[in-house]
Amino acid sequence: MNKNSSNIIKEVLLAFAMGIIFLAVLIALSYIIFPNQMTEGENTEELLLIGFPMLIAYITYYARKILNKIK
């Protein structure tokens, strides 16, 4: 594996990790801002419905950015 492909793999893993950290922070902030609703489980599904597409969009953005570097 050459140095370029190694850097690409590192950037993809970094984008994935940053997306997961973003989702975790979003969930943590929801528990802080809406503690009663989150303990009852009312907003958990809505939060995940918002968070996972944002995670996918974040990873897709960085994947496109990395692919443009390859070209």
C-alpha positions as CSV (number, residue, x, y, z in Angstrom):
1,M,0.0,0.0,0.0
2,N,1.5,3.3,-1.0
3,K,1.6,6.5,1.1
4,N,-1.3,8.1,-0.8
5,S,-3.8,5.3,-0.2
6,S,-2.7,5.1,3.4
7,N,-3.5,8.8,3.8
8,I,-6.9,8.3,2.2
9,I,-7.8,5.5,4.6
10,K,-6.7,7.7,7.5
11,E,-8.9,10.6,6.3
12,V,-11.9,8.3,5.8
13,L,-11.6,6.9,9.3
14,L,-11.1,10.4,10.7
15,A,-14.3,11.6,9.0
16,F,-16.2,8.6,10.3
17,A,-14.9,9.1,13.8
18,M,-15.7,12.8,13.7
19,G,-19.3,12.0,12.5
20,I,-19.8,9.6,15.4
21,I,-18.4,12.1,17.9
22,F,-20.8,14.7,16.4
23,L,-23.8,12.3,16.9
24,A,-22.7,11.6,20.5
25,V,-22.4,15.3,21.3
26,L,-25.9,15.9,19.8
27,I,-27.4,13.2,22.0
28,A,-25.5,14.5,25.1
29,L,-26.8,18.0,24.5
30,S,-30.3,16.7,24.1
31,Y,-30.1,15.1,27.5
32,I,-28.8,18.3,29.0
33,I,-31.3,20.6,27.3
34,F,-34.4,18.3,27.5
35,P,-33.7,16.0,30.5
36,N,-37.3,15.1,31.3
37,Q,-38.3,14.3,27.7
38,M,-35.1,12.3,27.0
39,T,-35.6,10.1,30.1
40,E,-39.1,9.4,29.0
41,G,-37.8,8.4,25.6
42,E,-40.0,10.9,23.7
43,N,-37.3,12.6,21.6
44,T,-34.9,9.7,21.3
45,E,-36.4,8.5,18.0
46,E,-36.6,12.0,16.5
47,L,-33.0,12.7,17.5
48,L,-31.8,9.5,15.8
49,L,-33.8,10.3,12.7
50,I,-32.0,13.7,12.6
51,G,-28.6,12.5,13.7
52,F,-28.0,9.5,11.4
53,P,-28.7,11.3,8.1
54,M,-26.4,14.1,9.4
55,L,-23.7,11.5,10.1
56,I,-24.1,10.0,6.6
57,A,-24.0,13.5,5.0
58,Y,-20.9,14.3,7.0
59,I,-19.1,11.1,5.9
60,T,-20.3,11.6,2.3
61,Y,-18.9,15.2,2.2
62,Y,-15.5,14.1,3.3
63,A,-15.5,11.1,1.0
64,R,-16.2,13.4,-2.0
65,K,-13.5,15.8,-0.7
66,I,-11.0,12.9,-0.6
67,L,-12.0,11.6,-4.0
68,N,-11.4,15.0,-5.5
69,K,-7.9,14.9,-4.0
70,I,-7.2,11.6,-5.8
71,K,-8.3,13.0,-9.2
